[in-house]
């Protein structure tokens, strides 16, 4: 696998206790401190970004969205998606 050039720096200040803990975890996983921090920071950042990209609709919002589709002209590709998935309704999460 080709490695990308690493030309950016990230400086962190942590307590001695946190440093020791992170260093111990890196050693247990057979990684350098930099490798461990990079792996886990990138994983966490990816999860956060993906979480914020997902649009979740409550029941009322989903019903309003479907009404808007039914009353107006459906966006391009909706018919094809409906045929592909075999349904005309959207899954919604229940309100707490």
Rosetta blueprint (number, residue, H / E / L):
1 X L
2 X L
3 X L
4 X L
5 X L
6 X L
7 X L
8 X L
9 X L
10 X L
11 X L
12 X L
13 X L
14 X L
15 X L
16 X H
17 X H
18 X H
19 X H
20 X H
21 X H
22 X H
23 X H
24 X H
25 X H
26 X H
27 X H
28 X H
29 X L
30 X L
31 X L
32 X L
33 X H
34 X H
35 X H
36 X H
37 X H
38 X H
39 X H
40 X H
41 X H
42 X H
43 X H
44 X H
45 X H
46 X H
47 X H
48 X H
49 X H
50 X H
51 X H
52 X H
53 X H
54 X L
55 X L
56 X L
57 X L
58 X L
59 X H
60 X H
61 X H
62 X H
63 X H
64 X H
65 X H
66 X H
67 X H
68 X H
69 X H
70 X H
71 X H
72 X L
73 X L
74 X L
75 X L
76 X L
77 X L
78 X H
79 X H
80 X H
81 X H
82 X H
83 X H
84 X H
85 X H
86 X L
87 X L
88 X L
89 X L
90 X L
91 X L
92 X L
93 X L
94 X L
95 X L
96 X L
